[in-house]
Amino acid sequence: MARVTLSVNEAEILSELDGALAVSIAPAEARTRQEINAAKGWKEEKTLRALQVLGKQGRLMAHQVQRKSIDGREMWVPAYTVIPVTKKSSR
């Protein structure tokens, strides 16, 4: 079997890692499940059902946001935004 040599420099490796680890910036209105629970006064089960319904309708966008955990560490957690319903013109 033929041996293949690969020549990659450090800058190329770091560039690829930056691209792979890049997290898109979530919009300010993105909310975690816990934040939705608190804002709506819902229990966890109701929030999960609502997110599932919105997801099946194609109206849910998932993001990653940083939030402080109970022990003070910054953690990446899922957050969501809802795509508004588009109204059809009545003609």
N, C-alpha and C positions, 0 to 999 in steps of 0.2 A: 504494500500500500504506500502511496506517495505521501510524503510529509508536506504539509502546507504551513508556511510561516505567515504570521499576521503582524503587520507593523501599525501600531496605534500609539499616538503620543498622549501625554497626560492631559493636554488641553482638550483633545477630542473626547477622552473618557469623561472629564468633568462636564463638558458641554452636554453629552448624552445623559449623564446623571441629572443635571439640572432640568432637562426636558422631561425626564421620566418622573421626577419628584415634584414637578410644578403642580400646584393646586390652583384652580381657577378662583378668582375672587367672587364670593357670593354677594348678591345684592343686599343692601341694608335691611330689606324687609324679610329676608330668609329667617325662619324660625325653627327651632328644634322641637321635638315632640313635647318635651317638658314645658317649653315656653308657650306652645299652643294650649296645652292643658291649663296652665295658669291664666292665660289671656281669656280663654273661653269658659273656664270653670268646669271643664270636662274631666272625666276619668280617663285613664290610659286606654282602656278598651274602645271607648267612643272615638278617641283621636285616631287610633290605629285603623278602625273601620272607615272613618272619613278619609284618611290618607289612601287607603286601598281603593276606595270608590273613585277618588280623584285620579289616582294612577291609572285605573282601568279606562277612565274617560280620556286619558292623555292630557290631563290638565295639571299634572304635578311635575315640578322641576326639583330635582335633588341637588344639593350643594354640600360642600364641606366647609364648616366654620370652626373657628377656635373658641372654646369656652373653658373657663376655669373649673377644674374638678373640685370635689370636696376637700382634697388635700392640698389645693393651691396650684397644682400643675396645669399648664395650658395643654388642652387636648383637642384634636380634630374630631368633630362629631357631625353626623348628618343633620342637615337643616333643609327646609322645604319652602318653596314659593308656589302659589297657585296661579295658573294661567287663566285669565278671565274668559268667560264665555263670549264668543263673537256673535253679535246679533245679525240675523239675516234681514236684508231689506225687504219690506213687504210691498211688492209691486204687482 
